[in-house]
Amino acid sequence: MKNIANIITSLLFSSIIFSSVFAENIQIFNQDHKNRIVIQNDIGISGDSDLFFGSTLSHALSWDNTNNYFIFTDDVNFSGNEIKNVRLENLSTAPICDNSSAGRVYHNISDTFSYVCSNSIWSKIDEEVSVLGGKLQPYFYEITPDKISTNETVDLTIIGGNFDEDTVFTLGSGILVNSITINSDKQATINVTGGAIEAFNISVDAQNDTLDDFGQTLTVDVQDDIWKLFAITDSAKCAESLPYGPNMLTETSAAYFSTGMQNELHSKFKQVLTVGGVTKYEILYDFGNTKTIKDRMNNAYTNGEPVTWTVTNGANTYTYGTHLWYFSDGARLASKWSGSGTRFSNDDGSWGANSGNVDGNGGPYEIWGQGNHNSSDASKCGAYYTNGSKTTSSSIKNFMYLQ
């Protein structure tokens, strides 16, 4: 068996050492009847020390000299032994608690309680003590949605903790609070109506008796014109293979048509066609009248929707209209507004603009946009058109908004 001096020596002179190491930087000696191994850093606060393990040197115990703490690159197994003299991380506000933070613990120095992150919620892990007759300091860290339209009435969902039936929520000027519902000690629903136009960063506050909230600062914006996302298509799913159902969409969602938006009144669509995350162009559909998305789509495939298109491609603008947009006269969408499925259009579908009408079922087809042209999604959705010029791509993501 090699002694430790031989091991250190072999490390110093083996081919895995990437920079010069001097003997005086690594010392082995006995002091006060204790064996000591010293790795000395003499290059200032920027110098860290790493002790590597494994054949690929992918596992390490590191010393962060700037922040004055150790870093483990892997889990640590204490084999059932006690961990003594440990302090939890002390913070004054609640950090983000999501799936990637599950199991994280911290001690909040504002309310003097400790918490564990579980199911994206901070749960208290120590015994509650009486504060102001049992009241605890409320906190929150998430609000959905955080943008609403002028005159729109909507439920705001607040995620946090220490809510009870007496918790008072207040919002800054620009939003009318209609009702407050405490769903649990971790969730509340505030029904509001947007008032002022272009009122940004309206604060959300909560109070239990005289205890003000802590944690994330929550704000809501009231905007005059909000584009609401109702559909996403991609290179494989744009009509016949497009999933549909009641779920709401965000820009990170997969291809889907949200029938949960079917009663949204609007007079315009905005189409944003991207490839590999880069916007190629935008298409504005101006219908000139107000309808729900359900009525708009049903009339499109049966009669065609009169529309004027405006395409913005960099510094260039193209206007076409008024023409008829059918989406597809074979779509048969009447049964698609309840439940969910994987075939939004029964037959074909075109999302885009043309110098004439647009109908995915046999044409005429779009010269700007994307669609299934009288075929299958797998063979047609992987192409988009730029003023009539066809480009194929496996990374198309096409966003459809209404206003």
N, C-alpha and C positions, 0 to 999 in steps of 0.2 A: 504494500500500500504506500502510495506517495505521501510524504508529509506535506504540510501546508506550504512550506517554503518552496518545495519543488513545484507545487501547483502554480504558485504565484510566478515563479521564474519561467515556467513553460508558457504561461499566459503572456508574460512580458515580451517574450522573443518569438512567439508563434506568428503565423502569417495573418491571424485575424486582427492583430493590433493595427489600427489605421493611422495612428499618429505617434510621435515619439513619446515614450514614457520613461521617466528617470527613476532610478532606484529610490531616491529620497522621497518621491511622491507616494510610494507604497511601502509601508514599514510594518514589520512584525516584531513585537518585543513583549517583554514581561514587565509589568509594573504593578506594585501593590498586590502581588500574588495573583495577578490576572493576566491572561494572554490577550494581547491587543493587536488588531489589524487596523491600520490607519491608511485611508485613501485621502491624501491631502490635496486640496485645490488651492493653487497660488496664483490664479489668473483673474481674480476679482469677482464681482458679483455676477458676471456673465458666464462663469464657469460652473457647469453642472457635472455630476458624477453618475455614471451608469455601471451597474454590475449585471452583465449579461449571462443568460443561461440558455442551454439547448444548442443543437447543432446548427440552427439557422440564425441564432442570436436574436430571435424574435420575442424573447421573454426577458424582462429586466426589472431590477429594483433600482430606481433612479432617485437622485437627490437634486431637488430644484433649489439651487443656491439663492436665486432671486426672491422666491416666495417663502423660503425657509421651511420646506416640507418634503416628505418622501412621496414617490409615486410608484404604484404597482401597476404593471401592464396586464396582470391577470387577477382572477379571483384569489382570495386568501382563505384557506381552510384551516381553522384552528382546532379541528378534530375534537370538538366538544369541550375544549378547555375554556376557562374563564378569560374574558377580556377586562382588564382592570384599569381604573383611572382614565376612563374614556369620557370625552365631552362631545355632545352633538354639535353640529354646525349651528352657530348662533346667527340669526337673521332678524331684521326688523320688519320685513315684509315677506309675504308668501311667494316663493318662486313658482314657476310654471309646473303644474302637475299634469303630465300626459302619459301615454303608454310607455314612452322611452324612459320615464322617471319612476316607474312603478317600483316600490320598495324604498325609495329615498326617504330619509328622515331628517328632520331639523327641529331646532328649538326656537320658538318665536319670542323674542325679547320684549315685544310690545304687549302681548297678552299673557306671557309667561307660561305657555303651554307648548307641548311637543306634538309633532304631527308626523304621520306616515302617508305617503302617496299611494292610494289604492283605487283602481278603476277611475283614474283621472280626477280623483277627489282627495283633498287633504282631510284625513281622519285623525281626530285627537287620540293620543295614546296614553295620556296620563289622567289621573283622577281629577274631575272637575271640582273646583272649590267655589264657594259662594262669593260672587262679586256683585255688589249692588243688588242684593236680594236675589241672586241667582243669575243675573244678566251677564252675558259674555260679550266681548267686543266683536261685532260682525266683521267679516272680511269677504272679499270677492276678487276674482281674477279673470272672469270671462263673461262677455255679453254677446248675444246673438239675436237679431242682426245688429250691426253697429252703424248701419246707414238706412235711413228711411226717406220717403218722398214727402213733399209738402202735401198736407191734407190726407195722407195715408194713415189708416188706423191698423196697428200691428201689435203683436205680443213680443215684448223683449224678454228673453230668458236670461236670468242672472245666475251664475254658478259661483258658489263661495262656501260660507259656513257660518255657524252660530246665528242663523236666522230663527226667529220664533214669531208667534202671532202678534207680538207687539212691535216688531221691527218696523221702523219708519223709513221708507225710501223717498228721496226727493230728487228731482231732476231740474237742471238749470233752465232758464228761459229759452223758449223756442220749441218746447214739446209740452203737450197737454197730457197729464196723467189721468186716465179714465178709471183704472182699478189696479189693485195690487193683490196678488194671490201668493201666499207662502206655501209652496208645494211640500217642502221638507226643510230641515235645518240646513240643507246644502243648496237649495234651489228655490228661486222665486220667479214669478211671472208678472211683468208690469205691462198692462195694456195702455198704449199711448197713441196719440194722434200728432203727426208732424205739423207744427205751426209755422214758425218763421222760415222764410226762404233763405237758403244758403247759410244756415246757422251751424257752425262747426264746433266740435269739441265741447258739446253740452255735457256737463259733468253728471255722474250718477253717484249719489251719496246714500249711506244707510246709517241708522243710529239705533242702539238699544239703550233706552234711558239717556244718560249723558255720555255714553260710550260711542265715539265715532268709529267709522269703519277704518280698516287698514288693508294692506295688500296692494294688488294692482289698481291703478287708476283707470276707471272705466269712463268712456265718453261715447256719445252718439252724434252722428252728423245728420242734419236735415238738408236734403238737396232738392232743388227744383226739378231736375231731370235725372232720373236714375235708370240706367239700362239694366233690365233684369234678364238673366240667362235662362232660357227655356229649352235649349237643345245643344248637343255637341255631337258632331260626326267625325269620323276619322277615315283612314285609308282602307279599312275593311268593312266599316259599318256606316252607311249613310242613308239607307232607305229600307230595303227588304230585310236586312239583318240588324236594323237599329233597335236596340232594346227600348222599352217604354214602360212608364209606371208613375206612381205618385211622388217619387223621391225628388227633393230639391237638388239643384246642381251648384257646384262651384267650378272655377276654372281648372281645378286639379282633377275633376271627375272624368270618368271614362265616357265613351260614346253612349248617348242616352237622350230620349225625348221625355221631358217632364210633363206628364198629364196633370200633375199637381198644380200647374200654372194655367189650367184650361179656362179659368174664369177671369184671368187678368185682362183688363181693358187696356187697349193700346191703339195707336194709329200708325206706328212705325216699327220696322225691324232694322236691326243692324247686324250684318254678317262680317265677322272677322276671320279671315282665312290665314292660318299659320302653317309653316312647314319647319319642323325641327325647333319649334318654340319661337320662330321669327315671323312676325306679321308680314305677309306679302301684300295685302291690300284689304280695304274695307268697302262694304257695299251697304248703302242706306236704301231701304225700301220705304217709300212714302205712299201709304194707301189712301190718304185723304179722308178717311172716316174712322170711327171708333168701333171696335168689335172686341169680343173675347177671343182668345187664341183658339178655342174650340170652334167657334163660328167661323173664324178666319180660315182655318185649315179645312173645315168641311166644305165651305163655299169654294175654296181654291180648287179642290179636286173635282167638284161637280160643275162649276160654272166659270172658274178662273177669277182671280182677284185683280182688279185694275190697280196698277202700281206704276210709280215713277222711280227708276233706279238712279242713284248717284254713286259712282265708283271713285274712290280715292286711292290712287296708286302713287305713293311718294308725292311729288309736286304736281302730278297730273290728275285732272278730274274729268270724268266722262259721265254724261247724263243721257238716259234713255227713257222714253215714255211719252204718253201713257200706253202701257201694254198689259197683257194678261199673264199672270203667274198662276199656273195650274198645280205646281209641285209635281203631281202625276194624276192624270184623269183615271188611272186605274188603281189609285191608292186605297180606296174603300176604307176610310178612316172612322166611319160612324160608330163602330164597335170598340174603338181603341181608347175610349175616355174613361173607362172603369177597369179596375184590375191592372195587371201588368203582363208583359210578354216580350218576345224577342224579335217580332216582325212588325214594326210600326206601319210600314207601307205594304200593302198586298202586292203591288207591282210597280217597281221603279220609283224615281223621285229626283228632282233637281232643285238645288239650292244655289241661286245665282241670278245674274242679270243678262239681258240680251238686247239687241237692237230691235227685237220683235217679241213675240210671246215666248214663254218658256213652259215646256211640258216634258217631264222625264219619260213619259210613256210614248215614245215614238217621235218626239220632237215637236217643234224646234227646241234645241237645247241651249243652255247658257253659254255665253262667250267669256263670262267671268264667274268663277265659282266652282262647284263640285257637284257631282250627281251620279246616279245610276241611270245610264241612258239605255233603257229598253233591254236590260240584261240582268246580271247578278251583281250584288255588292262586291263580291270577291274579285270580279273581273273589271269593274268600272270605278269603284270609289277611290282607288289608288291613283287618280289623276285629277289635276285641277287645271283651270283654263285662265290665261292672262290675255285678255283682248283677242280671244280665239286661238291662241297658241297653247297647245297641250303639253303639260309636264307631268311625268309620273313620279310618285314618291311614296315611300312606306311610312312617312312621319307627318302626314297631313293631320291637322286638328283644326276643325272648323267650328266656330262658336256662333250661335244664333241668340240674339238678344231682342227684347221688345221694350217699347216705351209708349 
